[in-house]
Amino acid sequence: MKTILLLVSLIFAGFAIGSCTNDEGETEFEVLTPDEEEGSVLLKSEEKVPN
């Protein structure tokens, strides 16, 4: 009985982990270098400052 419960728990855990993966292959987060990040922060701060 304990073995069956363990197997059922492992199956449900596998489904939970599998549903969290990104199957489309697209990354949600863009990898930026420090220079690119600094440039984007400067552009955003310039947009907020009224002239």
Secondary structure, DSSP 8 states (H G I E B T S, - for coil): -HHHHHHHHHHHHHHHHHHTS-TT---SS----HHHHHHHHHHHHHHHS--
